[in-house]
Amino acid sequence: RRHSSNFSHFVTEKTGYDQNMHKMLNLLFFGILFITSLTLLIGGLYNFSIIFFFLTSILAVLALIDILLLPEENKKKHVFTIVIKIALILLVLRMGMLIKIPNYGNYIGYHYNMIKTLIELGHKPMSTFFSSYRSFPGMHYFVSIVSIITNLPITYSSWTISFLQTMSLLFIFLIGRTVFNEKIGLLAM
């Protein structure tokens, strides 16, 4: 037996972790997720409540407990549930940023104007605010491309990219699962 299996076996014997406990953890997780989503409505724009980050941390701990106690029976079902939970946590974090700070992510006018300029000109100009931006503007290009192809406003294109970034973590899981095992794949997410 592997070390992680011994840990799961130890916890199962000592705590009586079974299907009922798993159902309770799922109910607790999705209840807290719902409340976390509602906290995005508290405090108005540009203001995250400390409750949001506290509840998000609890969600991460609950997902970690699920990973560490991954049972051998019905493993595929449990792994799928955990992947969904992690994706939902990341989606709430990404969407929270876009909901609380409208027009675009972290720096409202700066990034929004960069994307708008990319859409209007079709390339990155060497002058203006682009010259002071030290990193490759990959996110800006992605949002611009989605906006041009779908004819969506920049805000909705940002939401689309956030969703796709969250779903891209599935590849990280698949690589971790292939190289090591399910638990490592889930922890890598």
C-alpha positions in Angstrom: 0.0 0.0 0.0 1.1 3.5 -0.7 1.4 6.2 2.0 -1.6 8.2 0.8 -3.8 5.1 0.9 -2.7 4.5 4.5 -3.6 8.0 5.4 -7.1 7.6 3.8 -7.5 4.2 5.5 -6.4 5.7 8.9 -8.9 8.6 8.6 -11.7 6.3 7.4 -11.2 4.0 10.4 -10.7 6.8 13.0 -13.4 9.2 11.8 -15.9 6.9 10.2 -15.6 8.7 6.8 -18.3 7.2 4.6 -20.9 8.1 2.0 -22.9 10.1 4.6 -19.9 12.2 5.6 -19.1 12.7 1.9 -22.7 13.9 1.2 -22.4 16.3 4.2 -19.1 17.7 2.9 -20.7 18.2 -0.5 -23.8 20.0 1.0 -21.5 22.2 3.1 -19.3 23.0 0.1 -22.1 24.0 -2.2 -23.9 25.9 0.6 -20.8 27.9 1.3 -20.2 28.4 -2.4 -23.7 29.9 -2.7 -23.1 32.2 0.3 -19.7 33.2 -1.2 -21.3 34.1 -4.4 -23.9 36.2 -2.6 -21.1 38.1 -0.8 -20.1 39.6 -4.1 -23.2 41.7 -3.8 -22.0 43.2 -0.5 -20.1 46.4 -0.4 -20.7 47.7 -3.9 -18.1 48.1 -6.6 -14.4 48.0 -6.1 -14.8 46.6 -2.6 -14.5 42.9 -1.7 -15.6 41.9 1.8 -13.3 40.0 4.0 -16.1 37.4 4.3 -15.7 36.6 0.6 -12.0 35.7 1.0 -12.6 33.8 4.3 -15.4 31.7 2.7 -13.3 31.1 -0.4 -10.5 29.8 1.9 -13.0 27.5 3.6 -14.0 26.2 0.2 -10.4 25.5 -0.7 -9.9 23.6 2.6 -13.0 21.5 2.0 -11.7 20.6 -1.5 -8.4 19.7 0.0 -10.1 17.4 2.5 -12.0 15.8 -0.3 -8.7 15.2 -2.2 -6.9 13.8 0.9 -9.8 11.5 1.7 -10.4 10.3 -1.9 -11.9 6.8 -1.5 -11.0 3.9 -3.7 -14.6 2.9 -4.5 -16.4 5.1 -7.0 -13.1 6.9 -7.5 -14.1 8.4 -10.9 -17.3 9.9 -9.5 -15.4 11.5 -6.6 -12.6 12.8 -8.8 -15.2 14.3 -11.2 -16.9 16.0 -8.2 -13.6 17.4 -6.9 -12.7 18.8 -10.3 -16.0 20.5 -10.5 -15.5 22.0 -7.0 -12.1 23.3 -7.9 -13.3 24.8 -11.1 -16.2 26.5 -9.3 -13.9 28.0 -6.7 -11.7 29.4 -9.5 -14.6 30.6 -11.5 -16.0 32.5 -8.4 -12.6 34.1 -7.9 -12.2 35.1 -11.5 -15.8 36.2 -12.0 -15.7 38.0 -8.7 -12.9 40.2 -10.0 -14.9 41.0 -13.1 -18.1 41.7 -11.3 -16.7 43.9 -8.5 -14.4 45.8 -10.9 -16.3 46.4 -14.1 -15.0 47.1 -17.5 -12.0 44.8 -17.1 -10.2 43.1 -14.3 -7.5 44.6 -12.1 -6.8 48.1 -13.5 -10.0 49.4 -15.0 -9.0 52.0 -17.5 -5.5 50.9 -18.2 -6.3 47.3 -19.4 -9.6 48.3 -20.9 -7.9 50.9 -23.1 -5.2 48.5 -24.1 -7.8 46.0 -25.3 -9.8 48.7 -27.0 -6.7 50.0 -28.8 -5.8 46.5 -30.0 -9.3 46.0 -31.4 -9.3 49.4 -33.1 -5.8 49.2 -34.6 -5.5 45.5 -35.0 -1.9 45.6 -33.6 0.1 46.7 -30.6 1.2 50.3 -31.1 4.7 51.2 -29.9 3.6 54.4 -28.3 1.2 55.3 -25.5 0.5 53.0 -22.6 1.8 49.9 -24.4 5.4 51.1 -24.1 5.3 51.1 -20.3 3.7 47.7 -20.1 6.6 45.3 -19.5 4.9 41.9 -19.9 3.6 40.3 -23.1 -0.1 41.4 -23.3 -1.4 37.8 -23.9 -4.7 38.3 -22.0 -5.3 41.5 -23.9 -4.8 39.7 -27.2 -7.1 36.9 -26.2 -9.9 39.2 -25.1 -9.4 41.3 -28.3 -9.6 38.2 -30.5 -12.7 36.9 -28.7 -14.3 40.4 -29.0 -13.6 40.7 -32.7 -14.7 37.1 -33.6 -17.9 37.1 -31.5 -18.7 40.8 -31.7 -19.1 40.8 -27.9 -18.3 43.8 -25.8 -15.0 43.8 -24.0 -16.5 42.9 -20.6 -18.3 39.8 -21.9 -15.1 38.8 -23.8 -13.2 39.0 -20.5 -15.8 36.8 -18.9 -15.4 34.3 -21.7 -11.6 34.2 -21.3 -12.0 33.8 -17.5 -14.2 30.8 -18.1 -11.8 29.3 -20.6 -8.8 29.9 -18.3 -10.6 28.1 -15.5 -11.4 25.2 -17.8 -7.8 25.0 -19.0 -6.9 23.7 -15.5 -8.4 20.4 -16.7 -5.2 19.9 -18.7 -3.1 20.4 -15.6 -5.2 17.7 -13.8 -4.8 15.3 -16.8 -1.1 15.8 -16.9 -0.7 15.3 -13.1 -3.0 12.2 -13.2 -1.1 10.7 -16.2 2.4 11.3 -14.7 1.5 10.5 -11.1 -2.0 9.8 -9.9 -5.4 11.3 -9.4 -4.5 13.0 -6.0 -1.5 14.7 -7.4 -3.5 15.8 -10.5 -6.1 17.3 -8.2 -3.6 19.0 -6.0 -1.9 20.5 -9.0 -5.1 22.3 -10.0 
